[in-house]
Amino acid sequence: MNKNNYIFGSGITGLVTALYFKNFYIIGDGQEQENYLSGPKILRKNIYTESFMKRFRLKMRSREYKCAYCYENEFVEELNEELVRKYLKKTRGINYKPTGNELNDGEKEIIGYDMKELYSLIRSRKNMENRIIETHVVGISPQEKTFTIRNNDLEFCELKEYKKILNTFPIQEFLYLIDPNYPKPRTENKSTIHLYLIEFPELFCRHLLSYYDFVYFIDEEIPYYRIYRTRESRIVCVESMTEDLGDFINRYEGRIWKHTILPFGKIADVGENILYYDGIKHIDYDGIKHIGRYANQTQSIRLHDVIKSLELGEINE
């Protein structure tokens, strides 16, 4: 059996990491692209992301994204700590500990790159496509340095040995793959995101999203928390912590075009028990490193932070 190096996850973090580590295969189930069919996701422009773009000759133009914050049916001129706490309670639960990076730091303008465009640009590279293995990881044995995959048509399982793994899977998912008996973390917080693509009359889109790219809703009684434009002029993306959107759709004569569930959409404070089991810290395994927000269960890590670490050589084999 040949031992190879692998990146777990073919989402944007996995693909960006793969640019720096050319001798790693990428394991993904092919569903990561679903997350990039919706509205704006921003890679912030800074000296490190600019260096990243030049290093890999990624020809993209940055742009300005405009954000608005709505509370009690009015746009808020300036966010204060109380409003931030209300938003965090609504989206992450009462026990969430602020990191200082929520609500886009309260910024109204952000200069950056479209992550969907970046994802498509990297994914379309010929050498990248040859490195991606679309399959499901169904088990990991760090002691044996092996993992088991099941192909997408569910016909058979295959055992693979590895030298090193760079993991971008959510840490909950990763730990369950190591030990199926691993206890589910106890938490009162929310994590799942319901992402709706909704078709509205042109009048609605012109009224609310003619100027802003993102609008955040702070009121706890409003089931959705963020809406934003997509590339289709009449399609709006609505993110909610529940399946209930209230009368939002009917009030504006909308029609649901697509509904996607992101199980690890929000980072919630799940406590130390997610990392420890029988006194062993499960993220410390020889040959395995965790990269990105979800793999480290840290809301403050964004893609530009990952790129900074890669550019500075802080993430290595």
C-alpha positions, 0 to 999 in steps of 0.5 A: 500500500502506497503512503501519500499525503492528504488534505481532508476537505476540498472547500476553499480552505482545502484548495488554497492549502493545496496550492502551497502543498503540491505533493498532497492529494485532496479528499472531498465528497464533491459537495463543498461547491454547494456552499459557493453558489450563494451570495458574497463571501469575501477574502479580505485584501491585505499584503498577504492575500495580495502576495498569495494572488501574485504567487499563484498568478490568480487574476482577480480584481478586488472590489468594495462590499457594503454592509448594513445592520438592521435593528427594530426595523431601522438601519443602525448607524454604528454598532455598540457592544449591546447590539453585538451581544444581541446578535451573538445570542441570536446566532450562537447561543447564550454561552458564546464568547466573543472573539472580536471578529463578529458582524464583520467587526461592524465595518460598513465597507470591506475591500476584498475578493469574491471567494466563489470566483476564487474557488472556481479559479483554483478548482478549474486548474488542470493540475488541481482537478487531477489531485482531487479524490471525490469520496467519503472518509468513513474512518480514521486510525491515527495509531495505524496512520490509515483511513477508510474511504467509501466511494460515492456510489457506496459499492465498496470501502478502501483502506489507505495509509498516509504519511501526513494529513492536513485537515480542514474538516470540522473538528466534530466530524473529524473526531467522530471519524476517529472514534464512533463512540466519541460523545456528542458535545453538549451544547445549548448553542446553535450551529446549523445554518439554513441557507435559502435562495429565494426569488423575489420581485425586482422591486424588493431587490431594488428596495433593500439591496440596491446599495448594500451587499449584506444586510444583518438583522439583529432582532432575536424575534426575526428568524433570519439573520443575514440576507445578501445579493447573488449574481442573479438580480432577482435571487436573494440569499437568506441565512437563518438558524431555523427552517422558519422564515416567518412571513418574510417570503409571503410578505414580499411575494417570494419563491424558494428556489433552493434550500441548503443545510450547512451543519457546521455553519456557525462556530458555537462554544461547545466546551472542552469536552469536544477536544478531550476524551478519556484524558486524551487531547484528540487533536494532537496526533502525529502527522495530522495538522488542523487548518482553518476555522472549522478544523480548529473550532475557532470563529476568529480564524478567517481565510485571510488568516490561513493565507497569512500563516501559509505565506509566512511558512507557519503551516508546514509539512 
